[in-house]
Amino acid sequence: MARIELAKVVKRYGAVEAIHGVDLEIGDGEFVAFVGPSGCGKSTMLRMIAGLEEISGGTLRIGEAVVNDVEPKGRDVAMVFQDYALYPHMSVAQNIGFGLKMRGEAPEVIRQKVEEAARILQLEDYLDRKPGQLSGGQRQRVAMGRAIVRKPKVFLFDEPLSNLDAKLRVEMRTQIKRLHRMLRTTTIYVTHDQVEAMTLADRVVVLRGGNLIQHGRPLELYERPNCRFVAEFIGSPQMNILPGTVISSDGSPAVELDGGAMVRTPGLAAEPGRKVDVGIRPEHIEACSEAEADLVVDVDVLEELGSDTLAICLWAGRELTVRLPAGPGSSFGSNLGLAARTRLPLRFRRDCLHVFDAQTGVRL
């Protein structure tokens, strides 16, 4: 295992700078996920760590060694790709052991290591099959087995589950989580799916436009995003954002929303007149009586998920997503008879409000 350190790392393609001086430390045995929209630089960062892309500036360390100019094979990292990259004419056992064979390992050693990896990944019954006889999830496990047998210092995953269906993605997340718990190998996992990042990683790194925007434990990013971009990117469904203006109400800070409603914001330190965006997550909005309501909305679309119901509502020309409990014993959802065009009074949980500067997006 190994610690990884990026210090002022830059990547340029000609005159275009794709990665802008990123500083990041990844602890020995830590599982870190890189997330962000397409083109944010997450795969480029991974490929620089792997040695598949040259670093244009800054320093990259794996363990105690600076590896800026070290070839990929000298970095002792193993990479699992999105497309599996298996040899179709080889059996599962041959695919898993191929790298060891190229390194000149003895056949008996290769057999032992392949069998150990197959046991860990529950592939014992498939060792004689060819990749074309396997499901997508099984093929991805073979690719992971090929990485495991090398016992590298670092595992690198580049969107490994994006080709799988929803059920298989959930199953493979569990497999990867178990694998890391068992091996405790330093792991970097690139994904565009923030749910994958939240459920798998010890720490999530959010990237945008080649810049590191925020990093921290998944719940830290969820509960206290440092800007509007992170607030909207982390969480599913995404956070509701309502523009407004800071006012003083009875000497206490509040925000007058652009639709005309007023929301008290205890602890907000911002001068009256400042343009802001108020953020509230769908699960932090509650149905209530009209006397208690911050807003009265019109229900537009209902998405009944069984455990809860997502109500897509309209207010002042904007959409507002609300997560309401549903099912037996619930007073909401189908049991209340909610339907399109139903008027629904809502209140915000005051301890769950987020306020961002309207111009910079920075948290206030």
N, C-alpha and C positions, 0 to 999 in steps of 0.2 A: 504493500500500500504506500501511498505517497501524498504529501501535501502539494497543492498547485498554487502558484502565485503569478498573477498578471500585473505588471507594473507599467502604467502609461502605454499600453499596447495599442498600436495603430496599424490599420491595414489600408493601403492605397492601391487602386487600380488606375495607373496612369495619374492623371490630375485629380481623380475622384477619390475622396477619402471615405471609406465605407465604415471603418471602426475608428472612433475618436478618443484615443487615450484612455482606455478602460483600465481601472484598478480593481482587482478582485483577488481575495484569498479563499481557497477551498481547503478545508481541513482534511487531515488524514482520515480516511474512512467515511467521509461525509457524502451524502447524496444531494446533489444540487441540480435543479432544473433551470434551463434557460427558456424563457417564454417571450413572446412578442408577436406582433403582426408580421405578415410576409414582408421580407426585405429589411427586417430590423437588424440583421447581422448575427443572429444566433447560430446558424449553421457555419458561417464564416469563422466565428469564434471557435467553434468545435474543431473545425478543420485546421485552424492554426495550432491548437493544442495537440492535435494528432500529427502535425507535420505535413499535412496535405496542402496547406497554403503557407507561403512565406510570410513572416512578420515584417512589416515595413518600418516599425519603430517600437521602442519599449523593450521590456524584458519579460520572458516567460521562463519560470522555473518549475520543474517537476522534481519533487524531493529537494535536495540541496543543489541540484545541477541546473545551470542555465542551458536551455535546449533550443534557443533561437535557431541555431545552425545545425542541429542534430537531425539526421534522417529519420523518417517515421519508424523504421525497424529498430533504431537505437533508443527510442523513447520508452519502450516497454509499456505500450498502451494497446488496448484491444477495442476495435470499433465494430458496432452492430449497426447495419444500414437499414434503410427503409425497405429496400427491395430484396433483402435476404442474402443476395450474392452467393447462392449455393451452386455447386457444380452438378448439373442435371444427370450426368452419366455416372456419378459416384453414389454409393449408398450413404445413408445417414452416418454410419460409423466412419466411413472414409472422409466425408465432409468434415466431421468434427475433428478427426485426427490429422487432416491434411497439413495444417501449419506445423504440427509436431514432426511429421515426416520430413518436411522441407528443412527443418532444423537438425535432422539427423538423429532424432530420438530412436532408441531401440524399439522394435515391434512390440515386445512385451510391455514396455513402459507406456507406449501409445495405447495399447489395449486397456491397460489398467485405468489410465486417465480418461479414456473415452467412456468406459463403463461407469466410472464415478460421475462424470458429467451427465450421462444418460440417467443415472439414478436420481440425481438432484433435480433434473428437468422432466422426470417421468417419461423418458423416451426409450426405456429398455425394450419395449415390444416393437420398436420401429427401426432398430439399428440396421437391419438388412434391406429396408425399403429405399427407394429412390425419392428425391424431392417431389417429383410429379405425382407420387402416390399419397402425399401428405396434405393436410389442410393448411390454411395460411398460418394459423396459430402454431401448429406443429413445426412448420418450416422456420418460423421465427425462433422457436425454441432450439432448433438445430443451429441456427446462426449464433444464438447465445451460448450454446454448448461449445462451439468452435472458439469463442472468446474465453470461456471459463477454463478450458484445458491448458491454456497458456499461462494461467495464474499471473496476469499482468499487474502492474502497479495501479493502473487506471482503466476503468471501463468508460467508453464513450458511446452513447446511444443517439443516433440521428433519426428522429421521428420514426421509431421502429414499429409503431402500431397503426400508422395512418392508413395502411392498406387493408386493415382488418375490419370486419363488421362490428357493430356496437357490442354485441354479447362477447365476442372474442377479445375485444379491447379490454373489457372489464376483467375477464379471466387472466389475460396476460399482465395486466397491472398487478394483480395479486401475485402472479408468478415472479415478476420482477422485484416486488417488495420483499417476498420471501427470500429470493436469491441474495439481495443485498443484506438482509438481516443475517443470513447464514455466512456469507463471505466477508462482509464488512470492507469491501474494496471501494476505494474512492471512485465515485461515479458522477459523470456529467450527462444529463439527459436533455436533449433538445426536443421541444414540442411546440406546436401552435395551439394545443388544447390545454387551456388553463386548468381544467378539471383533472387531467392527468398530472399536471405539475403539482397541484394542491394535494392530491392523494398520495403521490409517490415520494415527494422530496422532503428532506430535512430543511432545505432552504430554497427559496425561489428567487431567481434573478430576472427582473423585467427589463427588456431592452426595447429601444425605439430609435430608429434612424441611426443606428451605430453607437448610441449612447446607453450607458447603464443608468436607468431611471430610479430604481429602488431594488433592494434585496433584503430578505429577512425570512423568518419562519412563515409558512403559509397563512396562519391566522393573523400574524402581524400585518401582512399586506392586506388581508381581508378587512380587518377591524380598523386599521389606521393607515390607509394609503396616503402617500405624501403629495399626491397631485391628482387631478381629475382623470388623467390618462390611466393611471394604475387603478383608480377607483372603478372606472368603467370596464377595464380589461379583466380584472380579477373578480370572480363571482358570476354565477349563472342561475337565473337571468341576471343581466348586468344591472348595475345601480341606476336608479332613476335620477335624472339631473333636472332641476328646475331653476331657471334664472330669476334673479331678484335684486333688491337694493337694501342695504343695511339701514335700519332706522332705530330710533330709541323709543321704546314703548313703556311708559311708566318708569323710566329710568333704567330699564333693562334692555339688553341687546335683543334685536329681533330682525327678521328679514321680511320685507314686503315682496311677495312673489309677483312676477309680471302679470299673472292672471288676476291679481287683486287680493288674494288671501294673505294673511300674516302668520308667520311661524316664529315662535320664540326660540332663541338660540342661546341658552345659558352658557356663559363662559366665553362667548365670542368677543375677541378683542379686535374690533374693526370700527373705523370711524363712520358715522352716518353719511349716507350718500354713496358709499362704495358699492360698485357693481360686483355681485357675487353669484356663484352657482351653489344651490343647496342640493346635496346628495342624500338619498335615502334608499336603502336596499328593499326589494319587494317584501322580504320576510319581516321587516321592521315597520310595516304599515299595518294598522289594525282597523277592522270594521268597528263602528261605534254608533252611538246615537247622534242625531244632528246637532244636539246641544254641545256635544264634546268634540265635534268634527273640526279638523283643520281644513279639509276640503270635502266637497260633495261632488262626486264624479259620476259619469255615465258609463256603465259597463258596456263594452263594445264586443269583446270576444272572450269566451271562457275556454280554458284548456284544463280539463279534468284529468289529473294524473293518478288518481286513486288515493295516495297518501295525502295529497293536498290539491288545491285548485289554483291555477294562475288566472287572474282576472286582468285582461288588457282593457284599461279604462281610458276615457277621454276627459280632459279637463283643460279649459282655456286653449283649445287647439293643439294640445300636446297629449302624447301617450304616457300613461303611468301603469306600470306593471305591479300587481299586488299578489302576494302569495297568501292564500287563505287556507286554513285547515279544512279538510273534507273527510267524508266517511262516516261510519256509524258513530252516533253521539255528538256529531259536530252540528253547530248552529249555522254553519256557512255552506258554501258550495251548493251541491244539488239538493241538500236537505232544506236549504232556505228558499229554494226555487229561484236562485239567481238566473238571469237570462240577459240577453242583449237588450239594451236600453233601460235596464234597471238602474235607478239612482242609488248610489252607495256612499254613505257618509264614512270618512276615513280620518284617522288621527295618526300622527307620526310619533314614534318613540323618541323622546327628547335626547336620551343618552346615546342614540344611534345616528344622530344627524352628522353630516359632514359638510363643511363649508369651504369653498375654493374661490380664490380670486378669479373673476370672470376673464381677465385679460391674460394672466400668466398661467392659470390653472393650478397654482401652488396652494396647498392646504393652508387655511388660516386657523 
